[in-house]
């Protein structure tokens, strides 16, 4: 049996990033995610790396936990966030 690797999820709270479980995300959280290898998750549509949660976690297709988000655009250049 293989172990499924999950993305790391962080929320911005009191001006600091804190790791949280995906299932504990809440409406209006500012969130960023990282692949298991540490690379930031980046949306293809706009290269955003930070989002606002617009719908709290729910079971989507195939019972996969899903959220809905709104982009808070923040590009990644050379593997580092740029403001």
N, C-alpha and C positions, 0 to 999 in steps of 0.2 A: 504494500500500500504506500502511495506517495503522499507527502505532506503538501497541501495546497499553500502556496505563498500568497499572502495578502498585501495590498497596498497599506502603507502607513498613512494615517489620517491625523491631521493637526488642526486645531481651532485657535483663533486669535482671541485671547482672553486677558484683560488687564494689560494690554500692550505686549503680551508674551505668547509665543506659540506653545501649545500644550497638546501632547498626543492623547487621542481619545479613540474609543471603539466606534466603528462606523455606525453601529446601531444606536449609539447615544447622541448622534448629531441632532441638532434642534433647529427649528425655523429661525432664520436670520443669523445663524452662525457664519462667521467668515472662516473659510476652510481652504486648506491646501493638502495635496496628497503626493506621495512618493511611491514609485515602483519598488518591488522587493530589492532591486539592485541599488536603490538610493536615488535614482534619476527622478526629477520632478515630473509629475503628470502635467501634460501640456495639451490643451484642446486644439485640434487641428484648425477649427474655424477661425480663431482669432489669436492663437498662441497664448491664451490666458493660462495662468498658473495659480490664480486665487479666485474663489467664488463665494457668493452668498447663497446659503441654503434657502430655497424658496418653497420647498415641500419636504417635510421631515421624512425619514426612512420609511419605506413601505415595500411590500413584496411585489416585485414586478414580474416580468417574463420568467418562466421556469422557477418561480419562487425565489429569485435572486433579489437580495436587499438592494434597493435603489433609492436615490434622492433626485430631486430636481434642483438645478442651480442657475444662478445668474452670474455672468462673468464680471469679475473685478480685474480688469486687464492689467497684467504685470508680466512683461516679457522675460524670457530666460536667454541670456547671451553668454556664450562660452561656459555654460553650466552654472551660471550664477544669476540670481535675481537682480534685475535692474529696475529702479524706480523712475 
